[in-house]
């Protein structure tokens, strides 16, 4: 498994990554840093959307 790419590892752990990003966003929102929270949520959305597009491509 030494030849794993960043993309392969990120795909494998995407659920965990999205969860961690949301925890960070929630913490930032609680600190009154709404803009920063939205920034991280936007990153999470981009990751989730890219994953969805990739999955659709696999089924085609």
PDB file of N, H, CA, C and O in Angstrom:
ATOM      1  N   UNK A   1       0.807  -1.204   0.000  1.00  0.00           N
ATOM      2  CA  UNK A   1       0.000   0.000   0.000  1.00  0.00           C
ATOM      3  C   UNK A   1       0.850   1.268   0.000  1.00  0.00           C
ATOM      4  O   UNK A   1       0.325   2.370   0.162  1.00  0.00           O
ATOM      5  N   UNK A   2       2.137   1.118  -0.178  1.00  0.00           N
ATOM      6  H   UNK A   2       2.564   0.223  -0.310  1.00  0.00           H
ATOM      7  CA  UNK A   2       3.029   2.272  -0.190  1.00  0.00           C
ATOM      8  C   UNK A   2       2.777   3.162  -1.400  1.00  0.00           C
ATOM      9  O   UNK A   2       3.193   4.321  -1.409  1.00  0.00           O
ATOM     10  N   UNK A   3       2.108   2.641  -2.413  1.00  0.00           N
ATOM     11  H   UNK A   3       1.770   1.699  -2.405  1.00  0.00           H
ATOM     12  CA  UNK A   3       1.866   3.406  -3.631  1.00  0.00           C
ATOM     13  C   UNK A   3       0.540   4.166  -3.619  1.00  0.00           C
ATOM     14  O   UNK A   3       0.123   4.692  -4.651  1.00  0.00           O
ATOM     15  N   UNK A   4      -0.121   4.229  -2.471  1.00  0.00           N
ATOM     16  H   UNK A   4       0.218   3.802  -1.632  1.00  0.00           H
ATOM     17  CA  UNK A   4      -1.396   4.927  -2.406  1.00  0.00           C
ATOM     18  C   UNK A   4      -1.204   6.410  -2.710  1.00  0.00           C
ATOM     19  O   UNK A   4      -0.217   7.025  -2.306  1.00  0.00           O
ATOM     20  N   UNK A   5      -2.172   6.963  -3.428  1.00  0.00           N
ATOM     21  H   UNK A   5      -2.974   6.464  -3.756  1.00  0.00           H
ATOM     22  CA  UNK A   5      -2.138   8.393  -3.722  1.00  0.00           C
ATOM     23  C   UNK A   5      -2.967   9.132  -2.680  1.00  0.00           C
ATOM     24  O   UNK A   5      -3.749   8.530  -1.944  1.00  0.00           O
ATOM     25  N   UNK A   6      -2.785  10.424  -2.632  1.00  0.00           N
ATOM     26  H   UNK A   6      -2.149  10.913  -3.230  1.00  0.00           H
ATOM     27  CA  UNK A   6      -3.583  11.253  -1.732  1.00  0.00           C
ATOM     28  C   UNK A   6      -5.060  11.076  -2.058  1.00  0.00           C
ATOM     29  O   UNK A   6      -5.887  10.969  -1.152  1.00  0.00           O
ATOM     30  N   UNK A   7      -5.393  11.045  -3.330  1.00  0.00           N
ATOM     31  H   UNK A   7      -4.722  11.132  -4.066  1.00  0.00           H
ATOM     32  CA  UNK A   7      -6.790  10.894  -3.742  1.00  0.00           C
ATOM     33  C   UNK A   7      -7.380   9.578  -3.246  1.00  0.00           C
ATOM     34  O   UNK A   7      -8.528   9.545  -2.802  1.00  0.00           O
ATOM     35  N   UNK A   8      -6.614   8.502  -3.315  1.00  0.00           N
ATOM     36  H   UNK A   8      -5.682   8.529  -3.675  1.00  0.00           H
ATOM     37  CA  UNK A   8      -7.119   7.203  -2.860  1.00  0.00           C
ATOM     38  C   UNK A   8      -7.362   7.206  -1.356  1.00  0.00           C
ATOM     39  O   UNK A   8      -8.379   6.697  -0.885  1.00  0.00           O
ATOM     40  N   UNK A   9      -6.440   7.771  -0.617  1.00  0.00           N
ATOM     41  H   UNK A   9      -5.614   8.185  -1.000  1.00  0.00           H
ATOM     42  CA  UNK A   9      -6.596   7.826   0.837  1.00  0.00           C
ATOM     43  C   UNK A   9      -7.770   8.736   1.204  1.00  0.00           C
ATOM     44  O   UNK A   9      -8.567   8.395   2.078  1.00  0.00           O
ATOM     45  N   UNK A  10      -7.880   9.886   0.543  1.00  0.00           N
ATOM     46  H   UNK A  10      -7.233  10.162  -0.167  1.00  0.00           H
ATOM     47  CA  UNK A  10      -8.972  10.810   0.819  1.00  0.00           C
ATOM     48  C   UNK A  10     -10.317  10.171   0.510  1.00  0.00           C
ATOM     49  O   UNK A  10     -11.276  10.363   1.258  1.00  0.00           O
ATOM     50  N   UNK A  11     -10.403   9.414  -0.579  1.00  0.00           N
ATOM     51  H   UNK A  11      -9.624   9.258  -1.187  1.00  0.00           H
ATOM     52  CA  UNK A  11     -11.665   8.753  -0.924  1.00  0.00           C
ATOM     53  C   UNK A  11     -12.016   7.699   0.118  1.00  0.00           C
ATOM     54  O   UNK A  11     -13.175   7.568   0.510  1.00  0.00           O
ATOM     55  N   UNK A  12     -11.025   6.958   0.559  1.00  0.00           N
ATOM     56  H   UNK A  12     -10.083   7.064   0.241  1.00  0.00           H
ATOM     57  CA  UNK A  12     -11.249   5.916   1.553  1.00  0.00           C
ATOM     58  C   UNK A  12     -11.801   6.495   2.853  1.00  0.00           C
ATOM     59  O   UNK A  12     -12.684   5.907   3.477  1.00  0.00           O
ATOM     60  N   UNK A  13     -11.279   7.640   3.253  1.00  0.00           N
ATOM     61  H   UNK A  13     -10.561   8.118   2.746  1.00  0.00           H
ATOM     62  CA  UNK A  13     -11.661   8.243   4.529  1.00  0.00           C
ATOM     63  C   UNK A  13     -12.546   9.479   4.364  1.00  0.00           C
ATOM     64  O   UNK A  13     -12.615  10.309   5.270  1.00  0.00           O
ATOM     65  N   UNK A  14     -13.217   9.609   3.232  1.00  0.00           N
ATOM     66  H   UNK A  14     -13.161   8.934   2.496  1.00  0.00           H
ATOM     67  CA  UNK A  14     -13.995  10.819   2.962  1.00  0.00           C
ATOM     68  C   UNK A  14     -15.049  11.085   4.023  1.00  0.00           C
ATOM     69  O   UNK A  14     -15.218  12.231   4.438  1.00  0.00           O
ATOM     70  N   UNK A  15     -15.748  10.080   4.465  1.00  0.00           N
ATOM     71  H   UNK A  15     -15.611   9.149   4.127  1.00  0.00           H
ATOM     72  CA  UNK A  15     -16.764  10.277   5.504  1.00  0.00           C
ATOM     73  C   UNK A  15     -16.160  10.852   6.771  1.00  0.00           C
ATOM     74  O   UNK A  15     -16.723  11.766   7.374  1.00  0.00           O
ATOM     75  N   UNK A  16     -15.024  10.326   7.172  1.00  0.00           N
ATOM     76  H   UNK A  16     -14.567   9.584   6.682  1.00  0.00           H
ATOM     77  CA  UNK A  16     -14.341  10.821   8.367  1.00  0.00           C
ATOM     78  C   UNK A  16     -13.872  12.267   8.169  1.00  0.00           C
ATOM     79  O   UNK A  16     -13.964  13.089   9.081  1.00  0.00           O
ATOM     80  N   UNK A  17     -13.376  12.559   6.984  1.00  0.00           N
ATOM     81  H   UNK A  17     -13.301  11.891   6.244  1.00  0.00           H
ATOM     82  CA  UNK A  17     -12.894  13.909   6.674  1.00  0.00           C
ATOM     83  C   UNK A  17     -14.060  14.900   6.720  1.00  0.00           C
ATOM     84  O   UNK A  17     -13.941  15.977   7.303  1.00  0.00           O
ATOM     85  N   UNK A  18     -15.177  14.535   6.108  1.00  0.00           N
ATOM     86  H   UNK A  18     -15.275  13.660   5.635  1.00  0.00           H
ATOM     87  CA  UNK A  18     -16.345  15.421   6.113  1.00  0.00           C
ATOM     88  C   UNK A  18     -16.863  15.650   7.524  1.00  0.00           C
ATOM     89  O   UNK A  18     -17.259  16.762   7.875  1.00  0.00           O
ATOM     90  N   UNK A  19     -16.858  14.599   8.330  1.00  0.00           N
ATOM     91  H   UNK A  19     -16.537  13.696   8.045  1.00  0.00           H
ATOM     92  CA  UNK A  19     -17.293  14.713   9.728  1.00  0.00           C
ATOM     93  C   UNK A  19     -16.381  15.678  10.483  1.00  0.00           C
ATOM     94  O   UNK A  19     -16.863  16.549  11.206  1.00  0.00           O
ATOM     95  N   UNK A  20     -15.076  15.528  10.320  1.00  0.00           N
ATOM     96  H   UNK A  20     -14.684  14.820   9.733  1.00  0.00           H
ATOM     97  CA  UNK A  20     -14.126  16.404  11.006  1.00  0.00           C
ATOM     98  C   UNK A  20     -14.274  17.853  10.556  1.00  0.00           C
ATOM     99  O   UNK A  20     -14.185  18.771  11.371  1.00  0.00           O
ATOM    100  N   UNK A  21     -14.497  18.057   9.278  1.00  0.00           N
ATOM    101  H   UNK A  21     -14.570  17.311   8.616  1.00  0.00           H
ATOM    102  CA  UNK A  21     -14.697  19.416   8.773  1.00  0.00           C
ATOM    103  C   UNK A  21     -15.954  20.026   9.391  1.00  0.00           C
ATOM    104  O   UNK A  21     -15.954  21.197   9.770  1.00  0.00           O
ATOM    105  N   UNK A  22     -17.017  19.240   9.492  1.00  0.00           N
ATOM    106  H   UNK A  22     -17.016  18.288   9.185  1.00  0.00           H
ATOM    107  CA  UNK A  22     -18.248  19.763  10.085  1.00  0.00           C
ATOM    108  C   UNK A  22     -18.050  20.075  11.565  1.00  0.00           C
ATOM    109  O   UNK A  22     -18.570  21.080  12.051  1.00  0.00           O
ATOM    110  N   UNK A  23     -17.314  19.245  12.288  1.00  0.00           N
ATOM    111  H   UNK A  23     -16.891  18.429  11.893  1.00  0.00           H
ATOM    112  CA  UNK A  23     -17.021  19.550  13.697  1.00  0.00           C
ATOM    113  C   UNK A  23     -16.261  20.867  13.816  1.00  0.00           C
ATOM    114  O   UNK A  23     -16.545  21.684  14.691  1.00  0.00           O
ATOM    115  N   UNK A  24     -15.297  21.061  12.927  1.00  0.00           N
ATOM    116  H   UNK A  24     -15.067  20.397  12.215  1.00  0.00           H
ATOM    117  CA  UNK A  24     -14.542  22.315  12.928  1.00  0.00           C
ATOM    118  C   UNK A  24     -15.467  23.492  12.626  1.00  0.00           C
ATOM    119  O   UNK A  24     -15.378  24.537  13.271  1.00  0.00           O
ATOM    120  N   UNK A  25     -16.347  23.324  11.652  1.00  0.00           N
ATOM    121  H   UNK A  25     -16.419  22.475  11.127  1.00  0.00           H
ATOM    122  CA  UNK A  25     -17.276  24.399  11.295  1.00  0.00           C
ATOM    123  C   UNK A  25     -18.228  24.710  12.453  1.00  0.00           C
ATOM    124  O   UNK A  25     -18.514  25.877  12.724  1.00  0.00           O
ATOM    125  N   UNK A  26     -18.710  23.687  13.127  1.00  0.00           N
ATOM    126  H   UNK A  26     -18.477  22.740  12.907  1.00  0.00           H
ATOM    127  CA  UNK A  26     -19.599  23.904  14.271  1.00  0.00           C
ATOM    128  C   UNK A  26     -18.869  24.655  15.383  1.00  0.00           C
ATOM    129  O   UNK A  26     -19.433  25.558  16.000  1.00  0.00           O
ATOM    130  N   UNK A  27     -17.627  24.283  15.636  1.00  0.00           N
ATOM    131  H   UNK A  27     -17.168  23.549  15.135  1.00  0.00           H
ATOM    132  CA  UNK A  27     -16.833  24.954  16.661  1.00  0.00           C
ATOM    133  C   UNK A  27     -16.612  26.420  16.305  1.00  0.00           C
ATOM    134  O   UNK A  27     -16.736  27.303  17.153  1.00  0.00           O
ATOM    135  N   UNK A  28     -16.284  26.663  15.047  1.00  0.00           N
ATOM    136  H   UNK A  28     -16.183  25.946  14.358  1.00  0.00           H
ATOM    137  CA  UNK A  28     -16.081  28.039  14.601  1.00  0.00           C
ATOM    138  C   UNK A  28     -17.369  28.853  14.724  1.00  0.00           C
ATOM    139  O   UNK A  28     -17.339  30.013  15.137  1.00  0.00           O
ATOM    140  N   UNK A  29     -18.484  28.249  14.370  1.00  0.00           N
ATOM    141  H   UNK A  29     -18.508  27.307  14.035  1.00  0.00           H
ATOM    142  CA  UNK A  29     -19.767  28.949  14.477  1.00  0.00           C
ATOM    143  C   UNK A  29     -20.072  29.296  15.934  1.00  0.00           C
ATOM    144  O   UNK A  29     -20.555  30.390  16.227  1.00  0.00           O
ATOM    145  N   UNK A  30     -19.791  28.371  16.837  1.00  0.00           N
ATOM    146  H   UNK A  30     -19.399  27.483  16.598  1.00  0.00           H
ATOM    147  CA  UNK A  30     -20.010  28.625  18.264  1.00  0.00           C
ATOM    148  C   UNK A  30     -19.124  29.755  18.779  1.00  0.00           C
ATOM    149  O   UNK A  30     -19.487  30.448  19.729  1.00  0.00           O
ATOM    150  N   UNK A  31     -17.978  29.937  18.161  1.00  0.00           N
ATOM    151  H   UNK A  31     -17.684  29.373  17.389  1.00  0.00           H
ATOM    152  CA  UNK A  31     -17.048  31.005  18.544  1.00  0.00           C
ATOM    153  C   UNK A  31     -17.420  32.337  17.883  1.00  0.00           C
ATOM    154  O   UNK A  31     -16.726  33.341  18.049  1.00  0.00           O
ATOM    155  N   UNK A  32     -18.500  32.328  17.149  1.00  0.00           N
ATOM    156  H   UNK A  32     -19.063  31.513  17.013  1.00  0.00           H
ATOM    157  CA  UNK A  32     -18.920  33.556  16.477  1.00  0.00           C
ATOM    158  C   UNK A  32     -18.176  33.821  15.183  1.00  0.00           C
ATOM    159  O   UNK A  32     -18.179  34.948  14.688  1.00  0.00           O
ATOM    160  N   UNK A  33     -17.544  32.811  14.633  1.00  0.00           N
ATOM    161  H   UNK A  33     -17.542  31.895  15.035  1.00  0.00           H
ATOM    162  CA  UNK A  33     -16.785  32.966  13.395  1.00  0.00           C
ATOM    163  C   UNK A  33     -17.552  32.318  12.237  1.00  0.00           C
ATOM    164  O   UNK A  33     -17.096  31.354  11.622  1.00  0.00           O
ATOM    165  N   UNK A  34     -18.709  32.872  11.969  1.00  0.00           N
ATOM    166  H   UNK A  34     -19.079  33.656  12.469  1.00  0.00           H
ATOM    167  CA  UNK A  34     -19.601  32.327  10.949  1.00  0.00           C
ATOM    168  C   UNK A  34     -18.995  32.272   9.559  1.00  0.00           C
ATOM    169  O   UNK A  34     -19.222  31.321   8.811  1.00  0.00           O
ATOM    170  N   UNK A  35     -18.223  33.292   9.216  1.00  0.00           N
ATOM    171  H   UNK A  35     -18.039  34.065   9.823  1.00  0.00           H
ATOM    172  CA  UNK A  35     -17.602  33.306   7.885  1.00  0.00           C
ATOM    173  C   UNK A  35     -16.613  32.154   7.731  1.00  0.00           C
ATOM    174  O   UNK A  35     -16.561  31.507   6.685  1.00  0.00           O
ATOM    175  N   UNK A  36     -15.836  31.904   8.769  1.00  0.00           N
ATOM    176  H   UNK A  36     -15.878  32.429   9.619  1.00  0.00           H
ATOM    177  CA  UNK A  36     -14.874  30.803   8.721  1.00  0.00           C
ATOM    178  C   UNK A  36     -15.609  29.462   8.665  1.00  0.00           C
ATOM    179  O   UNK A  36     -15.193  28.550   7.951  1.00  0.00           O
ATOM    180  N   UNK A  37     -16.697  29.350   9.416  1.00  0.00           N
ATOM    181  H   UNK A  37     -17.036  30.091   9.996  1.00  0.00           H
ATOM    182  CA  UNK A  37     -17.487  28.112   9.406  1.00  0.00           C
ATOM    183  C   UNK A  37     -18.032  27.851   8.012  1.00  0.00           C
ATOM    184  O   UNK A  37     -17.986  26.720   7.529  1.00  0.00           O
ATOM    185  N   UNK A  38     -18.541  28.872   7.368  1.00  0.00           N
ATOM    186  H   UNK A  38     -18.578  29.792   7.760  1.00  0.00           H
ATOM    187  CA  UNK A  38     -19.071  28.709   6.010  1.00  0.00           C
ATOM    188  C   UNK A  38     -17.975  28.337   5.017  1.00  0.00           C
ATOM    189  O   UNK A  38     -18.218  27.571   4.085  1.00  0.00           O
ATOM    190  N   UNK A  39     -16.786  28.866   5.209  1.00  0.00           N
ATOM    191  H   UNK A  39     -16.588  29.488   5.967  1.00  0.00           H
ATOM    192  CA  UNK A  39     -15.649  28.527   4.351  1.00  0.00           C
ATOM    193  C   UNK A  39     -15.383  27.023   4.412  1.00  0.00           C
ATOM    194  O   UNK A  39     -15.221  26.375   3.379  1.00  0.00           O
ATOM    195  N   UNK A  40     -15.337  26.476   5.619  1.00  0.00           N
ATOM    196  H   UNK A  40     -15.468  27.003   6.459  1.00  0.00           H
ATOM    197  CA  UNK A  40     -15.077  25.046   5.765  1.00  0.00           C
ATOM    198  C   UNK A  40     -16.233  24.201   5.253  1.00  0.00           C
ATOM    199  O   UNK A  40     -16.015  23.132   4.682  1.00  0.00           O
ATOM    200  N   UNK A  41     -17.451  24.668   5.450  1.00  0.00           N
ATOM    201  H   UNK A  41     -17.628  25.536   5.914  1.00  0.00           H
ATOM    202  CA  UNK A  41     -18.601  23.933   4.920  1.00  0.00           C
ATOM    203  C   UNK A  41     -18.585  23.941   3.391  1.00  0.00           C
ATOM    204  O   UNK A  41     -19.004  22.968   2.764  1.00  0.00           O
ATOM    205  N   UNK A  42     -18.111  25.013   2.797  1.00  0.00           N
ATOM    206  H   UNK A  42     -17.770  25.803   3.306  1.00  0.00           H
ATOM    207  CA  UNK A  42     -18.004  25.070   1.334  1.00  0.00           C
ATOM    208  C   UNK A  42     -16.976  24.057   0.831  1.00  0.00           C
ATOM    209  O   UNK A  42     -17.175  23.426  -0.207  1.00  0.00           O
ATOM    210  N   UNK A  43     -15.888  23.905   1.563  1.00  0.00           N
ATOM    211  H   UNK A  43     -15.726  24.417   2.406  1.00  0.00           H
ATOM    212  CA  UNK A  43     -14.892  22.890   1.201  1.00  0.00           C
ATOM    213  C   UNK A  43     -15.527  21.504   1.270  1.00  0.00           C
ATOM    214  O   UNK A  43     -15.347  20.688   0.366  1.00  0.00           O
ATOM    215  N   UNK A  44     -16.260  21.245   2.332  1.00  0.00           N
ATOM    216  H   UNK A  44     -16.406  21.908   3.066  1.00  0.00           H
ATOM    217  CA  UNK A  44     -16.913  19.938   2.501  1.00  0.00           C
ATOM    218  C   UNK A  44     -17.899  19.676   1.362  1.00  0.00           C
ATOM    219  O   UNK A  44     -17.968  18.564   0.839  1.00  0.00           O
ATOM    220  N   UNK A  45     -18.664  20.706   0.979  1.00  0.00           N
ATOM    221  H   UNK A  45     -18.608  21.610   1.404  1.00  0.00           H
ATOM    222  CA  UNK A  45     -19.608  20.550  -0.134  1.00  0.00           C
ATOM    223  C   UNK A  45     -18.881  20.202  -1.424  1.00  0.00           C
ATOM    224  O   UNK A  45     -19.323  19.329  -2.170  1.00  0.00           O
ATOM    225  N   UNK A  46     -17.770  20.880  -1.691  1.00  0.00           N
ATOM    226  H   UNK A  46     -17.411  21.590  -1.084  1.00  0.00           H
ATOM    227  CA  UNK A  46     -17.004  20.598  -2.909  1.00  0.00           C
ATOM    228  C   UNK A  46     -16.490  19.162  -2.912  1.00  0.00           C
ATOM    229  O   UNK A  46     -16.538  18.490  -3.943  1.00  0.00           O
ATOM    230  N   UNK A  47     -16.003  18.691  -1.778  1.00  0.00           N
ATOM    231  H   UNK A  47     -15.964  19.237  -0.941  1.00  0.00           H
ATOM    232  CA  UNK A  47     -15.534  17.314  -1.678  1.00  0.00           C
ATOM    233  C   UNK A  47     -16.667  16.325  -1.914  1.00  0.00           C
ATOM    234  O   UNK A  47     -16.513  15.359  -2.661  1.00  0.00           O
ATOM    235  N   UNK A  48     -17.812  16.573  -1.270  1.00  0.00           N
ATOM    236  H   UNK A  48     -17.937  17.358  -0.663  1.00  0.00           H
ATOM    237  CA  UNK A  48     -18.954  15.671  -1.410  1.00  0.00           C
ATOM    238  C   UNK A  48     -19.479  15.664  -2.844  1.00  0.00           C
ATOM    239  O   UNK A  48     -19.807  14.606  -3.381  1.00  0.00           O
ATOM    240  N   UNK A  49     -19.558  16.833  -3.462  1.00  0.00           N
ATOM    241  H   UNK A  49     -19.291  17.693  -3.027  1.00  0.00           H
ATOM    242  CA  UNK A  49     -20.035  16.914  -4.845  1.00  0.00           C
ATOM    243  C   UNK A  49     -19.082  16.200  -5.802  1.00  0.00           C
ATOM    244  O   UNK A  49     -19.518  15.493  -6.711  1.00  0.00           O
ATOM    245  N   UNK A  50     -17.784  16.389  -5.592  1.00  0.00           N
ATOM    246  H   UNK A  50     -17.430  16.963  -4.854  1.00  0.00           H
ATOM    247  CA  UNK A  50     -16.794  15.724  -6.449  1.00  0.00           C
ATOM    248  C   UNK A  50     -16.897  14.213  -6.290  1.00  0.00           C
ATOM    249  O   UNK A  50     -16.784  13.471  -7.267  1.00  0.00           O
ATOM    250  N   UNK A  51     -17.108  13.763  -5.070  1.00  0.00           N
ATOM    251  H   UNK A  51     -17.199  14.366  -4.277  1.00  0.00           H
ATOM    252  CA  UNK A  51     -17.266  12.328  -4.830  1.00  0.00           C
ATOM    253  C   UNK A  51     -18.519  11.803  -5.535  1.00  0.00           C
ATOM    254  O   UNK A  51     -18.495  10.725  -6.128  1.00  0.00           O
ATOM    255  N   UNK A  52     -19.600  12.560  -5.468  1.00  0.00           N
ATOM    256  H   UNK A  52     -19.620  13.435  -4.986  1.00  0.00           H
ATOM    257  CA  UNK A  52     -20.834  12.162  -6.156  1.00  0.00           C
ATOM    258  C   UNK A  52     -20.643  12.067  -7.661  1.00  0.00           C
ATOM    259  O   UNK A  52     -21.124  11.129  -8.296  1.00  0.00           O
ATOM    260  N   UNK A  53     -19.940  13.038  -8.229  1.00  0.00           N
ATOM    261  H   UNK A  53     -19.549  13.800  -7.713  1.00  0.00           H
ATOM    262  CA  UNK A  53     -19.683  12.986  -9.675  1.00  0.00           C
ATOM    263  C   UNK A  53     -18.833  11.773 -10.033  1.00  0.00           C
ATOM    264  O   UNK A  53     -19.082  11.116 -11.043  1.00  0.00           O
ATOM    265  N   UNK A  54     -17.844  11.477  -9.217  1.00  0.00           N
ATOM    266  H   UNK A  54     -17.642  12.010  -8.396  1.00  0.00           H
ATOM    267  CA  UNK A  54     -16.982  10.326  -9.476  1.00  0.00           C
ATOM    268  C   UNK A  54     -17.773   9.025  -9.395  1.00  0.00           C
ATOM    269  O   UNK A  54     -17.564   8.117 -10.199  1.00  0.00           O
ATOM    270  N   UNK A  55     -18.676   8.936  -8.430  1.00  0.00           N
ATOM    271  H   UNK A  55     -18.846   9.673  -7.777  1.00  0.00           H
ATOM    272  CA  UNK A  55     -19.488   7.719  -8.269  1.00  0.00           C
ATOM    273  C   UNK A  55     -20.421   7.552  -9.449  1.00  0.00           C
ATOM    274  O   UNK A  55     -20.627   6.434  -9.921  1.00  0.00           O
ATOM    275  N   UNK A  56     -20.991   8.650  -9.937  1.00  0.00           N
ATOM    276  H   UNK A  56     -20.824   9.558  -9.554  1.00  0.00           H
ATOM    277  CA  UNK A  56     -21.871   8.560 -11.111  1.00  0.00           C
ATOM    278  C   UNK A  56     -21.086   8.068 -12.320  1.00  0.00           C
ATOM    279  O   UNK A  56     -21.603   7.310 -13.141  1.00  0.00           O
ATOM    280  N   UNK A  57     -19.841   8.502 -12.422  1.00  0.00           N
ATOM    281  H   UNK A  57     -19.421   9.117 -11.755  1.00  0.00           H
ATOM    282  CA  UNK A  57     -18.986   8.083 -13.523  1.00  0.00           C
ATOM    283  C   UNK A  57     -18.670   6.590 -13.469  1.00  0.00           C
ATOM    284  O   UNK A  57     -18.507   5.949 -14.507  1.00  0.00           O
ATOM    285  N   UNK A  58     -18.582   6.038 -12.259  1.00  0.00           N
ATOM    286  H   UNK A  58     -18.714   6.559 -11.416  1.00  0.00           H
ATOM    287  CA  UNK A  58     -18.314   4.602 -12.107  1.00  0.00           C
ATOM    288  C   UNK A  58     -19.483   3.773 -12.578  1.00  0.00           C
ATOM    289  O   UNK A  58     -19.294   2.688 -13.126  1.00  0.00           O
ATOM    290  N   UNK A  59     -20.685   4.265 -12.374  1.00  0.00           N
ATOM    291  H   UNK A  59     -20.839   5.147 -11.929  1.00  0.00           H
ATOM    292  CA  UNK A  59     -21.880   3.511 -12.731  1.00  0.00           C
ATOM    293  C   UNK A  59     -22.254   3.618 -14.196  1.00  0.00           C
ATOM    294  O   UNK A  59     -23.137   2.899 -14.662  1.00  0.00           O
ATOM    295  N   UNK A  60     -21.605   4.493 -14.918  1.00  0.00           N
ATOM    296  H   UNK A  60     -20.888   5.078 -14.539  1.00  0.00           H
ATOM    297  CA  UNK A  60     -21.965   4.716 -16.332  1.00  0.00           C
ATOM    298  C   UNK A  60     -21.385   3.681 -17.235  1.00  0.00           C
ATOM    299  O   UNK A  60     -21.595   3.731 -18.447  1.00  0.00           O
TER     300      UNK A  60
END
